[in-house]
Amino acid sequence: MARFRPTSRDPVDPRQVLRQRAAERRHSLAALSRMLRRPDRYLARFVREGVPVALSKRDHQLLADHFGVDQRQMGVRDLWAGD
C-alpha cells in the first residue's frame, strides 16, 4: 500500500500532526476514532498505513475543534479549506 509522502506543496503532514497532538494530550488514536464515530483502528491505520489517503472534511473539522486549533494546523489541504 502506498503511504502518504508530503511534497513541497504539502508542508504539514496531517498524519504526523495528528500523532503529535494525540501524544501531547495523551489521547489514544482509538479514543479519537470513537469520537469520530469510526472503528477503533481508523486513525491508527490513517497514521501508520496511509489508509484512508485523506480524512474527510468532517473528520478534520471535528479533530481541529477537539484540539482547539484551525484545520490548517491539523494539516488540512487547500482542497477542503475553501469548502
N, C-alpha and C positions, 0 to 999 in steps of 0.2 A: 504494500500500500504506500502511496505517495504521502510524504509528510509535508506539512506547511514549511516553506522556506521563505522568510521575509526577503523582499527585494528593496532596492533603494527607494521605491515608491511606497513601501510599507515599513516605515521606520519603527513602528511599535508592533511587536509580535503579540497578538492577543492571548496566545497560549501561555507565554512567559508572564505576561501581566497578571493573568488570572491565577496562575500558580503562586506568584509572589504575593498578591493581595490576600489570597486564601491563607497562605502561611503566616502572614503578618497578623491576621485576625484569628489564627488557629481554627479556621473552618476547614472541614474536610470537603473534598470535591463531591463526595456522596451527599453530604448535607446540602450543599449548594445545588446539586442536581435535583434533590427533592424539593427545594424551594422553587425551582423552575417547573416542578411537576413533570419531571423526566425520570427515567430509570436511574438507579444509583450510580451506574458506571458511565453515564452520559458524558459528564465533564471530564472524567478521568480518561476516557477514550479520546475526547477532543484534545486534551492536553498532551497525552502520550503518543497517540496513534494518528492524530490529524483527522479523526472521524467524529463528527461531520467536518467538511472542509472549512465551513464558517458557521457561526451561531446565527440564529435568526435575529432580526431586529428586536423582537420582543425579549428574547433571552439577554441580548446585550443591554437593553434598557433596564431590565429587572436587576441584572448584576451591577450595573452602574449605580442605580438607585440604592441598592443594598450597601454598596461600598461608599456611597456619598460622593461620587465623582461624576464627571462628564463622560459620555460614551467614548469620546476620543481618547480619554485617559485609560479606557479599557481596551483600546486597540481597534475600535470600530473604524471601518474603512469609509472613504468618501461615498461609496456606493449607497450606504444607508444613511449617511449623515444628513442628507437633504430631504429625506422622506418625512 
